[in-house]
Amino acid sequence: MSLPPPLPHILSVDVEDYFQVSAFEHRITRDEWPTLPCRVEASTDRLLQLFADHDVHGTFFVLGWVARRYPELVRRIAQAGHELASHGYWHRLVYDLTPEAFRQDIRDSREAIGDAAGVAVTAYRAPSFSITERSMWALDVLVEEGFTVDSSIFPIRHDRYGVPDARPEVHQRQTAAGPIVEVPPTVGTLGKFKVPIGGGYFRLFPLAVTQRAIDSVAAQQRPAMLYLHPWEIDPDQPRIEGVGMRSRFRHYVGLRRTESRLRSLLQSHRFTTMSNVLAQLAISK
């Protein structure tokens, strides 16, 4: 009996600027954001061109602040055939918010994206994957606000995020408010080692390691999901001073090789939007 053809993998982008990452929160206040040189528009346009070169589409989790400030960028993403989703408005860690503040944040993000592109987003990814054991209540709020897909629960152990024993496959979760589909960030395996796929891990590990990790997931008849940020293909971004050694390493490691690695990965593996994969999995949204 022959196996079904492998599913394409999910390509996802968290649209935020270099100064908005959680690791720099203690150095840069949100009041300072408008005063800093913004590079998110140019970097995202570079990604759009790269994806067009490879005839691939992805899901863009857009920060509401970016959508409000650069609505034409959001329209260009949509007009290029990509899927729009929410990354919250202020890039605040969910477990640092009250349910009421979280509700307002996702409402504001959805409104900003909708005003920019005329679409109603129904998928969400928490900044820094900050839906953890102490903020699972956020899933109830998402459902109450009309979201049908979440991509925030990372099945890994990390100092800022992660639920190590979370289910690694795409699945439907039941909340007090109703069901929501969870699309977890992917962790592949190489022997006994777990290999997260995307972000700083993509920049840190050799490309062959990421490729083999993706293949390990595909071998289980599951789609992998790559995640990245526009600032990761911008090696000339301004350096933020006064951050710790660990945060500095995580943010700046491998920036000069990200774009070439991404090009190679798009040539060696098939990617598409989250919605396309969910449709092929026949998971109800």
C-alpha positions in Angstrom: 0.0 0.0 0.0 1.5 3.3 -1.1 1.7 6.2 1.3 -0.2 9.5 0.4 1.9 12.2 -1.1 3.6 14.3 1.6 1.8 17.5 2.7 3.4 20.8 2.0 4.8 22.6 5.0 3.7 25.9 6.5 5.6 29.1 5.9 4.9 31.8 8.5 6.2 35.2 9.1 5.9 37.3 12.3 5.8 40.9 11.0 7.5 43.0 13.6 10.5 45.3 13.6 13.9 44.7 15.2 13.3 47.0 18.2 10.0 45.3 19.1 11.3 42.0 20.2 10.6 40.9 23.7 14.4 40.6 24.5 14.7 44.4 24.1 11.7 45.4 26.2 13.8 46.5 29.1 15.8 48.8 26.8 13.2 50.3 24.5 9.8 51.6 25.6 6.8 51.5 23.3 6.7 55.3 23.5 10.1 55.2 21.8 9.0 53.1 18.9 7.9 56.0 16.6 11.3 57.7 17.1 13.4 54.8 16.0 14.5 54.0 12.4 11.8 51.6 11.1 13.1 48.8 8.8 10.1 46.5 8.8 8.6 47.7 5.6 11.8 47.3 3.5 12.6 43.9 5.1 9.1 42.6 4.6 9.2 43.7 1.0 12.4 41.8 0.5 10.6 38.7 1.9 7.7 39.2 -0.5 10.1 39.4 -3.4 11.9 36.3 -2.3 8.7 34.4 -1.9 7.5 35.6 -5.3 10.8 34.4 -6.8 10.0 30.9 -5.5 6.2 31.1 -6.2 5.4 30.3 -2.6 2.8 31.8 -0.3 2.7 32.0 3.5 0.8 33.2 6.5 1.9 36.6 7.8 1.2 37.3 11.5 1.1 41.1 11.5 1.7 43.2 14.6 -1.2 45.6 14.9 1.2 48.6 15.5 2.9 47.8 12.2 -0.5 47.5 10.4 -1.6 50.9 11.7 1.6 52.6 10.8 2.2 50.9 7.4 -1.2 49.9 6.0 0.1 49.8 2.5 2.5 47.1 3.5 -0.3 45.0 4.8 -2.2 45.5 1.5 0.9 44.5 -0.5 1.1 41.3 1.6 -2.5 40.5 0.9 -2.3 41.5 -2.8 0.6 39.1 -3.3 -1.7 36.2 -2.3 -0.5 35.7 1.3 -2.7 35.0 4.3 -3.0 37.7 7.0 -3.2 36.8 10.7 -2.7 38.6 14.0 0.4 38.9 16.1 -1.3 41.1 18.7 -1.0 44.9 18.7 1.8 45.9 21.2 3.9 42.8 21.2 3.2 42.2 24.9 3.8 38.8 26.5 0.4 37.3 27.1 1.3 36.0 30.6 2.1 39.5 31.6 -1.4 40.7 30.6 -4.8 40.5 32.3 -7.5 38.8 30.3 -9.1 42.2 29.8 -5.9 43.7 28.5 -5.3 40.7 26.2 -8.8 41.0 24.8 -8.3 44.7 24.0 -4.9 44.0 22.4 -6.3 41.3 20.0 -9.3 43.5 19.2 -7.0 46.4 18.3 -4.7 44.2 16.2 -7.6 42.7 14.3 -9.1 46.2 13.7 -5.7 47.6 12.4 -5.2 44.7 10.0 -8.8 44.9 8.9 -8.7 48.6 8.3 -5.5 48.2 6.2 -6.5 45.2 4.0 -10.2 44.8 4.4 -10.0 41.2 5.7 -11.2 39.7 8.9 -8.3 37.7 10.5 -9.1 34.6 12.4 -5.7 33.2 13.2 -3.4 34.4 16.0 0.2 33.9 17.2 1.3 35.3 20.6 4.4 37.4 20.8 7.3 35.1 21.8 4.9 32.2 21.9 3.7 33.4 25.3 0.6 31.2 25.7 2.0 28.9 28.3 0.6 26.9 31.2 0.0 30.2 33.1 -1.8 31.9 30.3 -4.0 29.1 28.8 -7.0 31.3 29.6 -6.0 33.3 26.5 -7.4 30.5 24.3 -10.9 31.1 25.8 -10.6 34.8 25.0 -9.5 34.1 21.4 -12.5 31.9 20.8 -14.8 34.5 22.4 -13.4 37.1 20.0 -14.0 35.0 17.0 -10.5 33.5 16.4 -10.5 29.9 15.1 -6.8 29.1 14.9 -3.9 29.7 17.3 -0.2 29.1 16.7 1.3 30.0 20.1 1.9 26.8 22.1 5.5 25.7 21.5 6.2 22.1 22.6 9.6 22.9 24.0 11.3 24.0 27.2 12.6 27.6 27.1 13.2 30.4 29.6 10.6 32.7 28.0 8.0 30.3 26.4 7.1 26.7 25.9 4.9 23.9 27.1 7.3 20.9 27.0 4.6 18.2 27.1 2.2 19.9 24.7 0.9 18.0 21.7 3.3 18.6 18.7 0.8 17.9 15.9 -1.9 20.2 14.5 -5.0 19.5 16.6 -8.3 20.9 17.9 -8.5 22.1 21.5 -11.6 22.5 23.5 -12.0 25.6 25.6 -14.8 26.8 27.8 -15.8 29.1 25.0 -15.6 26.5 22.2 -13.1 24.8 20.0 -9.9 26.3 18.5 -7.4 24.7 16.2 -3.8 24.7 17.5 -1.0 24.8 15.0 2.1 24.4 17.2 5.5 25.7 16.2 7.4 22.6 14.9 10.0 20.6 16.8 11.7 18.0 14.6 14.0 15.2 15.8 17.5 14.1 14.9 18.1 10.9 16.8 17.6 11.8 20.5 17.9 15.5 19.9 14.9 17.9 19.4 15.3 20.6 16.8 12.9 23.5 16.7 12.3 24.8 13.2 12.5 28.5 12.6 13.6 31.8 14.1 16.9 31.9 16.0 17.1 28.1 15.7 17.1 28.4 11.9 19.9 30.9 12.1 21.9 28.9 14.6 21.8 25.4 13.3 23.4 24.4 10.0 20.8 24.4 7.2 21.2 20.6 6.8 20.0 20.1 10.4 16.9 22.1 9.8 16.2 20.2 6.6 16.6 16.9 8.3 14.4 18.0 11.1 11.7 19.0 8.7 12.0 15.6 7.0 11.7 13.9 10.3 8.3 15.5 10.7 7.2 14.7 7.1 8.1 11.1 7.8 5.3 11.1 10.3 2.9 12.3 7.7 2.7 15.7 9.4 3.4 19.2 8.1 6.2 21.2 9.6 6.0 24.9 10.1 8.8 27.4 9.6 8.6 30.7 11.3 10.7 33.8 10.8 10.8 37.6 11.1 11.6 40.3 8.6 14.4 41.6 10.8 16.1 38.2 10.4 17.1 39.0 6.8 18.3 42.5 7.8 21.9 42.1 9.0 22.5 45.8 8.9 19.8 46.7 11.4 20.9 49.1 14.1 22.4 47.4 17.1 20.7 47.8 20.5 23.1 48.5 23.3 22.8 47.5 26.9 21.2 44.0 26.4 22.5 40.9 28.0 24.9 38.5 26.3 22.3 35.8 25.9 19.8 38.2 24.3 22.4 39.7 22.1 23.5 36.3 20.8 19.9 35.1 20.2 19.0 38.2 18.2 22.1 38.7 16.1 23.5 35.2 15.5 23.5 34.2 11.8 21.7 37.2 10.4 24.0 37.4 7.4 23.2 33.9 6.3 19.4 33.8 6.9 18.3 35.0 3.4 20.6 32.5 1.6 19.5 29.7 3.8 15.8 30.6 3.3 16.3 30.5 -0.5 17.8 27.1 -0.3 15.1 25.8 2.0 12.3 27.1 -0.4 14.0 25.2 -3.2 14.3 21.9 -1.3 10.9 21.8 0.4 7.3 22.7 -0.5 5.6 25.4 1.6 2.2 27.1 1.6 -0.1 29.0 3.9 -1.5 27.7 7.1 -5.1 27.7 5.8 -4.1 25.6 2.8 -2.5 23.0 5.0 -5.5 22.9 7.4 -7.8 22.4 4.4 -5.7 19.4 3.3 -5.7 18.0 6.8 -9.5 18.5 6.8 -9.4 20.1 10.2 -12.4 22.3 10.8 -11.5 25.9 11.4 
